Amino acid sequence: MNLRSHKTSTSTSTHVLVIAPEPFYEDRGTPISVRYLIEGLIRDGAQVDLVTYPSGEPIECPRLRIFRIPNLFHIKQVPIGFSYKKVLLDIVLTISVLWRLAQKSYDYIHAVEEAVFVAILAGRLYRIPLIYDMQSSLPEQLSGHFLFRIPFIQRWLQFCERWVIHRVDSVVCSAGLGAHVRNIDSSVPVMEWRFPSLSTKVSTEEVKKLAEKYNIASGSPIVLYTGNFAPYQDLPLLIEAAFEINTCFPNIQFVFVGGTESEGVSLSQKAKILHEQGALKFISRQPRTMMSLFLSMADVVVSPRMSAENLPLKIFDYLASGRPIVAIDSPTNRAVLACDRALLVGPSVSELKEGIVRLLKDREYAESLGKKAKAFAKEHNGWNAFMKLIYELYNRGPRKTGGRKASSGHSPFSNSSTL
């Protein structure tokens, strides 16, 4: 499958400008999804320029150029969610994007999250089709900050979100957000991300060494959570459930992997007790390549997030691991987690506790869920499926023709492309 320029019907590679307002690369959420996007585009033959924040691990990839904005404010770390640091960096990002577009012509702009605002301006100015990568709903994402919970500000954010969706050419969003986008504008083409899963091929010896490194007792039931420790992950709910489960399974171990010092976890008295007993372990953020090892040692994997319109990226890795999943029941989770491949429970401590205990006690049922989850991931979350999604996303062409570069009746992609 090869991407073709929408400007002509020749075999010239497509040039895509990706705007990512976050540190790149980091092993967390949005940067992981951006890396998947870039790798997919490059596998498809595209040339990619990425404009991003000054911080992040360097990566090298053929046909990828990374343009980091100047660190005028000497910002070393960018926390998840809204912050004054992001506001300052986004101002510089806006200027950098406009400068980059003045230097080079692109066939597409792929704007992630709030970068869509400058992308709309640039897309109209330079008549370039715009794809909005909607990782989350703007009003919901910012509602975690006290200022943005004020009703009239929430209404203003909702207006901004509608304004954006009415003006982009297409939207690709986190799984579960598609219905929200269509409710705003039924005419905009929408696709939902289905990311490739991690490889699950690990050796027993590697898993044993990892358990020894973190003093995780062999033979003990292990309940695993992976991901950041931000408030929206609802880890206090899981901690409360863990405290109650510990009375039923005295040798159980809860392992939380993925926090940083800047995020931290507000430990309740119950969490401190579990931690002191060795029943609860906090492990800092690990390289993504290590996550298959952690998943392989788990008896149950958990996603306690209650209120979110976008599917956590870790769900795709949970599915591929073949480990039984307990997650909060929501339309978002149901977009991928059907009842035959995960145990969906209500958003309460008691129901989360009952779900975890059920999978620990009923191993036959747990294994059945795990097998079906792994089979689903193999069929729907591999690289072939992801490349097909990339092809369809970029093959749609712009929704609007007024002011956009004309395609002269030609498809932007080769008709002979093979998926």
N, C-alpha and C positions, 0 to 999 in steps of 0.2 A: 504494500500500500504506500503510495507516495503522495504527499501534499503537493498541490500545484498552485501557482500564483493565480489569484482571482483576476489579475490584470490582463492576462493573455492566456492562450491555450497552449503555450509552449511548456517545456519541461523545466523552466527556471524554478529554483527552489522558492518556497514561500518564506518570507521574512516576517517573523512575529516579534512584536515588542511586548514583553511581559512586565507588568508593574506590580511589585510585591512589597507592600509597606510593612515589612517585618525583618528581623534578623535572618539572614540566609547564608549558610545553612545551619539550622538547629534541629535536633531530633525531637520535634514536637509538632503537633497538630498541623497548622497551616503551612509552615515551611516544608513538612513532609509531602503534603499534597501538591505544593508548587514544584517540588523536585520530581514527583511523578509526572506532572504535566510536562515539564521540560524534557524529561527523558522520553516521554511518549511522542512529543513533537519531533525531537531529534531522530528517534528511531524511524519516524515517518519521512525523514528527509528535509525537515525544515531547518532554517537558520534562526536562532533565537538570541535576542538581546534582552537581558534582564536588568531592570533598574530597581535597586533595592537599598536597604539601610546599610550603614557602614560596618556594622558588626555581623559576625557569623563566620562559620568555618569555610575556608576556601574549598571549592570543588573544581575539578577540571573535567571538561566534557567536550568532545568535538562539536563544532558548530554552535557553541555557546559562548557568548561574551557577557561578562557580568560588569555592570557599571554601578559602583557603590557611590552613594551620595557623599559629599564631603561632611565630615563630622565637625561642623562648625561649633557645636555646643559641648563637645567632648563628652558625649554620652556613651558610657561603657556597657550598660545593660538596659534592655527594654522589657519591662514586665508585661505579662499577658493582660489584655484588656486596655481600657482607656487610661491614659496618663498624660501629664503635661509633656513628657518626653516624646510621646508619639505625635503630639500636636506640633512640636518644634521640628521634628524630623519630617513630618508630612509637608510642612511648608517648604523645606529644602527639596523634598522629593518632587513636589509640583514644579518647581523651577527646573530641576534636573530633567524631568520628563519633557517639558517644553523645549529645552535646549537640545535634547537628543533627537526629537522629531524635526527640529530645524536643520539637523545635520544629516539625517538619513530618511529615506522613504521606506515605509513598512506596508505590508499587505493586511495585517491585522493588529489590533491592540487587544491584549488579554489583561484585564484589570482585576486585581484581587482586592476584595473588601473595599475600604474607603478610597482606594486609588481610582475607583470608578468616577469620582467627581471630576478630577483633572482629566481623566480619559474621555469623558463626554465632551469637555471643552476642546480637547485635542482632536478627537474624532471628527467633530464638526468643522474645526479649523482646517484640518488636513484631509477631510473626506475619507477617513479610514474606518472600515467596519469594526465594531466594538463588541467584544464578548465580556460580559460581567461575570466574574467568578465570585459567587455569593456564598461565602463560607458560613455566614450566619445572618439572621435578620438584624438590621441595624438597631431598631428600638429595643429588641430583647437583649442584644449584646451589651448595650450601654446601660440597661436597667440595673446592672449590678453596682453602678456608681450612684450615690445618693442624689446628686444633682439631676441626673437624667431620669429619676423616678418621679419627678414633679409632673403632674398630669399635663400641663400645657406644653412642657418640653417633650414629653412622650408623643403628644399629638403632632408637634413640629417634626420630630424624628420620623413619624409615620408618613407625614407629608413628603419628607425628603426621600424616603424609601420608594414611595409611589412615583415621585418625580424621576428618579433614576431608572426604575424599571420601564417606565413609559418611553424612555429615550435611548435605551441600548438596543443593539441588534439581536442579541440572544443572551440567555442566561444559562450558566451551568452552576448548580448549587449542591450543597451537601444533601445526602440522602434524607428524605423527609421534608425538605423545604419546597419541593416542586408545587404542591397544592397551594401553599402560601403565595408563591409567585403568580400562579394562574388566577388566584382570587383577585389579585391586584390588576393584572392585565392578561386576559385570556388570549391575546393575539401574539404575545412574545413567545418565540421558541424557547422551550425549557428542557434541559436534561439534568439528571442527577448523577453525581459522581459515584462510581463503583470502583474503588481503588484495588490494585493488585494486593494480595495478601503476602505476608512474610513467608519465607521458606520455613518449613517445619522439620527439616532433616537435621537432627542433632543426635549425638551419641550419648549413651547412658553414662559413660565416663565423664563427659563434659558437664552433664547435669549434676552428677555427684560432686564434682569439684566445685561447682557454683554453690551448691547447698552447704558444703563445708566452709566455703569462704564467708558466707553470711550466717553461719551457725544455725542453719535450718535443719532441724532433726529429721533424719530419714524415718519413714514409717508413720509420721504424723500427718493427719489430714491438713492439706494446705489450701487456703482460700486466697486467691490472688486478685489484686487490683493493679492495673497499670494506667499511667497517664499522669498529667500534672495534678498538683494539689490545690488548684484554685478553688475558691468558694463555690462556683457553679457546678463543681463535680459532686457536691453533696456528700463528701466523705464523713461528716458527723453522723449521718444516717447509718452508714456502714459500721462506724465505730460503735454506735449504740447497739446495733444488731450483734456485732462481734462480742460485746460484753455479755449479752444474754446467751449466746451460743456457747461461750466458754464454759458455762455451767453444765452444759449437756456433753460437751467434748473437751474434757480438761487438757488433753494433749494437742488440741488444734492450734494451728499457726496461721495467722492472717499476715499476709505480706503485701505491702503497698510500695510499688516501684514507680518513680518518676518525678518526685518532688525536687525542688531546689531550695537553697537557703533563703532566697528572696521571696518565694511563695510561702514556704513553711506550712505548718498545720497547727491550728489552734487546738492544742491537746486538752481535752476535758479530763476530769479526775479519773473517769473510767478508762480513758485511753492510756493515761499514765500507769494505772494499775496493770492493764494488759501488757504494756511495754515492759514494765519491771518484771512481770512474770515470764516474759519471753514469748507471750502469745501474740504479740503484735510487733511487727518489724517495719521500720520505715527505711527504704533504700533510695538513695538519690537517683537522679536521672541517669539512665544508662544509654550507651550507644544502641541505636536501633538494631544493630546486628546481634545484640545480646538478648533481645526480647524473646526469641524462639526458645532459648534455654529456660528463661523464667516461666514461660507458658508451659513448657514440657514438664515441669515439676509440679504443676498445680493439679489439684483434684476438682476444683471449681473456680471459674473466673467470674468476676462481678463487675457490673456497671451500675452504680447507684444513682446516676444523674436523673433528677426528677423533672426539671423544667428546662427544656431546650428544644428548639425546633430543628436543630441539625444533629445528625448522627455522629457520635464520637468515632474518630478514625480507628481507634483500637478495636471496635466491633469487627472490622474486617479481619484483623489478626486473630481475635478470639475465635471466629468461625473457622479459620484455616487451621488453628491449633488442634481442633477435634476435642477440646475440653468442654465439658458442660457449662453452659452460660446461664447466669441469673441476671436479669436486667429489669428495670422499672418498666411497667407496661405503659406505652404511649404510642400515638400514631407514628411518631418518628421512628421508634424502635421497630414497630411492626412493618415499616418499609423494607426491612431486611430480615428481622428476627421473627419468623413465623413460629407458631406454638409447637411445631414438630421439631424445631432445631434450637430452641431456647426456652427456658422457664421464665415467663414474664409475670411479675408480681406487682401488687399495689404499692403506692409510695408511702409506706409506713414501716416503722421499725419491726413490728410484729410480722408483717407479710414478707419483708426481706429476710428476716430470720427464718421463717418457716420454709421459704424457698431454698435457702442454703442448706438447712438441715435435711430437707427432703432429698436433695441430690447427694448429700453425704451418706444418708442411710440407704437409699434406693439406688444401688450402683447399677443395676440393670437398666433402669430408666435413664440414669445419668449417661451411661455409655451409648444408649440409643440416641439421645440428643446430640452427643458429641460426634457420632458417626454421620448423622444427617447434616450437621453443621459443616463438617469437613467436606462432605460430598457437594453441598451447595457452593462452598467457597471454590472448590476445584472447577465447577462448571461456570460460575458467574463472576468470580473475582480474580481470574488469572490475567496474564498480560494480553492474551488474544482478545478477551472481552474488553479490556481497557483500550487497546488500540482501535477496536471497532468504535468505541465511544468517541475517541479523539477524532477519528475519521468523520463520523456523523456530525460531530459538533462543528468542525471546520468546513464540512461539505455543504452545510445549509445555506451559506451565503448570507448577506445582510437582509434583515427584515424589511428595511426601508430602502428606497432607491434615491429619494430626493437628497441631493447633496453628497451622496456617497460615490466612490469611484465606480464607474460602470464596468460590467463584465462582458459587454458586447455579445451577450447571448451565450457565452461559453460557461460551462461548469468550472468552478475554481479548482477542481480536482480531476485527475485522470479517470476516464471511464473504465480503463483497464486495470484499475487498482484492485488488488486482491487482499482480502481480509484474513 
